[in-house]
Amino acid sequence: FNKLNKEVKDTIERKYLYEILERIAYENINAVKNPNFKRDMTGKVVNYVAKAMDVTILEDSEVHEFIESIADEFESISAHEYGYCLVRKSTRVLAKCYDRETQTPLLENGCFSLCTDCPNYSVSYINHKDIVIRTAISHQSMIEGQEKLWGKNIRSKAINASRKVVNQAEKILDVMGD
């Protein structure tokens, strides 16, 4: 009905960005206070926020001010089934989906193997663990099926791409503690 104009969309996206950044910040506070605290969020963006917070030790009451101070560093947020893409202005050219011609990240071109290897990627244990596991199982099954048909020494771009996906999924799950 033409009600979702750019201004409304941008406002909704900003609120979502603040929500995710706040979640990361509170997790970091809990992790600092309790070494046994198990974080939900992981990824390079999460590490960046944690390092930014290390400059000033934050209490719960200071989180909103901290989020306000770093939120402008982020130009967009996009959620997908296997994680979040939080594009920082300073890392946009490092985005795996970055298009040199338009000089923008083409977020709609994202896929598991591209996004999970990107500096703008973060993932939630609670929200994304199952899809990471299912993705790895799917690719591992494809690899095993092809190896059963053609032998262990099969060489193919599809097999190599699937091996990369399985490796990336295993790295993510290792960081998650699984």
C-alpha positions as CSV (number, residue, x, y, z in Angstrom):
1,F,0.0,0.0,0.0
2,N,3.1,2.3,-0.4
3,K,3.2,2.8,3.3
4,L,6.7,1.5,3.8
5,N,8.6,4.5,2.3
6,K,12.4,4.9,2.7
7,E,12.1,7.0,5.8
8,V,9.9,4.5,7.6
9,K,12.2,1.6,6.5
10,D,15.3,3.5,7.7
11,T,13.7,4.2,11.1
12,I,12.7,0.5,11.5
13,E,16.2,-0.6,10.5
14,R,17.9,1.8,12.9
15,K,15.7,0.5,15.8
16,Y,16.7,-3.0,14.9
17,L,20.4,-2.1,14.8
18,Y,20.1,-0.5,18.2
19,E,18.4,-3.6,19.5
20,I,21.2,-5.9,18.3
21,L,24.0,-3.6,19.4
22,E,22.3,-3.4,22.8
23,R,22.1,-7.1,23.0
24,I,25.8,-7.5,22.2
25,A,26.7,-4.8,24.8
26,Y,24.7,-6.4,27.6
27,E,26.3,-9.8,26.8
28,N,29.7,-8.2,27.0
29,I,29.0,-6.7,30.4
30,N,27.7,-10.1,31.6
31,A,30.8,-11.8,30.2
32,V,33.2,-9.3,32.0
33,K,31.3,-9.7,35.3
34,N,31.0,-13.5,35.1
35,P,33.7,-15.6,33.3
36,N,31.3,-18.5,33.1
37,F,28.7,-16.5,31.2
38,K,27.9,-18.1,27.8
39,R,27.4,-15.5,25.1
40,D,24.7,-15.9,22.5
41,M,26.2,-13.6,19.9
42,T,29.5,-14.2,18.1
43,G,31.3,-12.8,15.1
44,K,33.7,-10.1,14.0
45,V,31.2,-7.3,14.7
46,V,30.6,-8.7,18.2
47,N,34.4,-8.6,18.8
48,Y,34.5,-5.0,17.5
49,V,31.8,-3.9,19.9
50,A,33.5,-5.8,22.8
51,K,36.8,-4.0,22.0
52,A,35.1,-0.6,21.8
53,M,33.5,-1.3,25.2
54,D,36.9,-2.2,26.7
55,V,38.0,1.4,26.3
56,T,35.5,2.3,29.0
57,I,34.2,-0.2,31.4
58,L,30.4,0.0,31.2
59,E,27.7,-0.5,33.7
60,D,24.2,-1.4,32.6
61,S,23.1,2.2,33.0
62,E,25.7,3.4,30.5
63,V,24.8,1.0,27.6
64,H,22.3,3.3,25.9
65,E,24.8,6.1,25.8
66,F,27.5,3.8,24.4
67,I,25.1,2.5,21.7
68,E,24.3,6.1,20.7
69,S,28.0,6.8,20.4
70,I,28.8,3.9,18.1
71,A,25.5,3.4,16.2
72,D,26.5,6.0,13.5
73,E,29.5,3.8,12.6
74,F,27.0,1.3,11.1
75,E,25.3,2.0,7.8
76,S,22.9,-1.0,7.7
77,I,21.7,-4.1,9.3
78,S,20.3,-7.1,7.5
79,A,19.0,-10.3,9.1
80,H,19.1,-13.6,7.3
81,E,18.5,-17.2,8.3
82,Y,22.2,-17.8,9.2
83,G,23.1,-14.6,11.0
84,Y,23.2,-10.8,10.9
85,C,25.0,-8.5,8.6
86,L,25.9,-5.3,10.4
87,V,27.8,-3.2,7.9
88,R,30.1,-0.6,9.4
89,K,31.1,2.3,7.3
90,S,34.7,1.6,7.8
91,T,34.4,-2.1,6.8
92,R,31.9,-1.8,3.9
93,V,34.6,-2.2,1.3
94,L,35.7,-5.4,3.0
95,A,32.2,-6.9,2.7
96,K,32.3,-10.1,0.7
97,C,29.3,-8.9,-1.3
98,Y,30.9,-5.5,-2.0
99,D,30.4,-4.4,-5.6
100,R,33.2,-2.2,-6.9
101,E,31.1,-0.7,-9.6
102,T,28.3,0.6,-7.4
103,Q,30.6,0.9,-4.4
104,T,28.0,-0.7,-2.1
105,P,27.5,-4.1,-0.5
106,L,25.0,-6.1,-2.4
107,L,23.3,-7.7,0.6
108,E,20.8,-9.5,-1.6
109,N,23.7,-11.5,-3.1
110,G,24.5,-12.9,0.3
111,C,24.7,-16.7,0.9
112,F,26.1,-18.8,3.7
113,S,29.6,-19.3,2.3
114,L,29.9,-15.6,1.4
115,C,28.4,-14.0,4.5
116,T,29.9,-16.2,7.2
117,D,33.4,-15.3,6.0
118,C,32.7,-11.5,6.1
119,P,33.9,-9.0,8.6
120,N,30.3,-7.7,8.9
121,Y,28.9,-11.0,10.0
122,S,27.6,-11.9,13.4
123,V,25.6,-14.9,14.5
124,S,23.3,-15.8,17.4
125,Y,23.6,-19.2,19.1
126,I,19.9,-19.1,20.0
127,N,18.6,-18.0,16.6
128,H,21.0,-19.5,14.1
129,K,22.7,-22.6,15.5
130,D,20.2,-25.0,14.0
131,I,20.4,-23.5,10.5
132,V,24.3,-23.6,10.7
133,I,24.1,-27.2,11.6
134,R,21.5,-28.0,8.9
135,T,23.6,-26.2,6.3
136,A,26.7,-28.2,7.3
137,I,24.8,-31.5,7.3
138,S,23.3,-30.8,3.9
139,H,26.7,-30.0,2.3
140,Q,28.4,-32.9,4.1
141,S,25.7,-35.3,2.8
142,M,26.3,-34.0,-0.8
143,I,30.0,-34.5,-0.5
144,E,29.6,-38.0,0.8
145,G,27.1,-38.9,-1.9
146,Q,29.5,-37.7,-4.6
147,E,32.5,-39.5,-3.0
148,K,30.4,-42.7,-2.9
149,L,29.7,-42.4,-6.6
150,W,33.0,-41.2,-7.9
151,G,35.6,-42.0,-5.2
152,K,37.3,-40.0,-2.4
153,N,39.6,-38.2,-4.9
154,I,36.8,-36.5,-6.8
155,R,37.6,-32.9,-7.9
156,S,34.9,-30.5,-8.6
157,K,34.0,-26.9,-7.9
158,A,30.8,-27.9,-6.2
159,I,32.6,-30.3,-3.9
160,N,35.2,-27.7,-3.0
161,A,32.5,-25.1,-2.3
162,S,30.6,-27.6,-0.1
163,R,33.8,-28.4,1.8
164,K,34.4,-24.7,2.4
165,V,30.8,-24.4,3.8
166,V,31.3,-27.4,6.1
167,N,34.6,-25.9,7.4
168,Q,33.0,-22.5,8.0
169,A,30.0,-24.0,9.8
170,E,32.4,-26.0,12.0
171,K,34.3,-22.8,12.9
172,I,31.1,-21.1,13.8
173,L,29.9,-24.0,15.9
174,D,33.4,-24.2,17.6
175,V,33.1,-20.5,18.6
176,M,29.5,-21.2,19.8
177,G,30.9,-24.0,22.0
178,D,29.4,-26.9,20.1
